[in-house]
Amino acid sequence: MFSWLKQSERQKPGENQDVVETVTGGLKELYTKKLLPLEEHYRFHEFHSPALEDADFDNKPMVLLVGQYSTGKTTFIRYLLEQDFPGMRIGPEPTTDSFIAVMYGDTEGSTPGNALVVDPKKPFRKLSRFGNAFLNR
């Protein structure tokens, strides 16, 4: 067994496992109790990516659309939403060359990328490493 896992934390065969209320709650618990100590022990965050935060588990799933210009990404989003969205531009030449997050909310609006990055309730904090040139486009 792993040396970083204390003897008292090891599961013995036949023991009852903890019951979790939600899948995301169980994943968050597994990550903080089992995987995060392993990442810290091997200093994973120093050479790859920062540790996961609560917002990474608590927010709704996301879909990333990437591709060449004029291939229908914006049209696809409009079809799913059944309406236009703020910041949307369609044209024959490249028009959307920036990071855009389309999210549900009570009001329509646009939030700058640098504001999304500092919001601890949103899962975009790790994008800060790309700098303001990326976030302000």
C-alpha positions, 0 to 999 in steps of 0.5 A, spaced: 500 500 500 502 507 499 506 509 504 503 516 504 496 513 506 496 512 514 494 505 517 488 508 520 485 510 513 486 504 510 480 500 508 480 493 511 476 488 507 469 487 509 468 494 512 462 499 510 464 504 505 462 511 507 455 513 504 455 520 499 449 524 498 451 526 491 456 524 485 460 530 485 460 530 493 463 523 493 468 525 488 470 532 492 471 527 498 475 522 494 479 528 491 481 531 498 482 525 502 486 521 497 488 524 491 490 531 493 495 528 499 498 524 493 499 530 488 502 534 494 507 529 496 509 528 489 509 536 488 504 535 482 502 542 482 509 545 481 510 542 474 503 541 472 497 544 474 494 547 480 490 543 485 482 543 484 478 547 488 471 547 490 468 551 484 471 545 480 466 540 483 460 545 484 459 548 478 455 545 472 459 541 467 462 545 461 463 543 453 468 546 450 468 548 442 474 549 438 475 549 431 477 553 425 473 560 423 466 559 419 465 552 421 459 553 425 461 554 432 457 560 434 451 558 429 451 551 434 450 555 440 445 559 437 441 553 435 442 550 442 440 557 446 434 558 441 436 566 441 442 570 440 447 571 446 451 577 448 458 578 444 456 574 438 458 576 431 457 572 425 461 574 419 465 571 413 471 572 416 474 571 423 470 574 428 470 571 434 477 570 436 477 570 444 475 566 450 467 566 451 463 563 456 456 562 455 452 561 462 445 561 465 443 566 469 437 570 470 439 576 466 443 577 460 449 580 460 457 580 459 462 579 464 469 580 462 474 575 463 479 578 468 472 578 472 471 571 471 478 569 473 477 572 480 470 569 482 472 563 487 465 561 485 466 560 478 471 554 475 475 559 471 481 561 476 486 557 473 485 561 466 489 567 470 496 564 468 494 566 460 494 573 462 490 579 461 492 579 454 488 573 453 482 574 458 481 581 455 480 580 448 
